[in-house]
Amino acid sequence: MDVSSSTAKSVGQQDPLLGVQIKLFKSAQDTAQSTIETLLSSVNAVQPAQSVEPHLGSKLDVRA
């Protein structure tokens, strides 16, 4: 049992609604952390090893 679970249980004995809110908040944090980790691992997986347009080299025409 982690700190949030034990806190929620102890507070929940005195105020059940607050205990539920703590559990929901912890669950939301865990979900957000998992989502961020998944997104970051996905971004790292699709990063190109080299320039997206290697055939262009330094010959880009930037004239308007």
N, C-alpha and C positions, 0 to 999 in steps of 0.2 A: 504494500500500500504506500503510495507516494504522499508527499506532504499535503497536496491539495485534497486527496481523498480523505486523509485523516482529519484535515481541517473541516471539510464538508460534513463528515460524519459527526464530529464534535459540535459544530455549529448547528447542524441539522437537528440535534437533540433538543436544542433550545429554541431554534427557529427553523422549522422544516422548509419554509419557502426560501430562506437564505441559503440553506444547505443545497437545495436543488439548483439555485442560481450559480453557486460556486461550481457544482458538478458540470453544469451546462457551459460555463465559461471555460473550464479546463478542457472540456470536449472540443469546444470551438478552437481553442489554442492548438490542441493536438492536430485537429483537421487542417488548420491553416499551416502549421509547420510541415505537415506531410505534403500538402499541396505545393508549397514553395519548394521543398526538396525535389518533388517530382518535376516541377517546371524547370528548375535549374539543371537537373540531370538531363532533361530533354534538350535544353538549349545547348549544353555542352556536347551532346551527341551529334548535333547538326552543324556545329561550327566547321566551316571549311578549313582544310589543311593549308590552303594557299588562297591567294586572291580569287574572288569570284570570277573575275574576268582576266585571267593570266595572259591571254593572247593580246590584250590591249597594251600591256606593258606601261611605259611612260609616254606613249604617243597619243595622249588624250588631247583632242581639240576642244579647248574651252572658250573659243571665240564666240561671241554672240552674233 
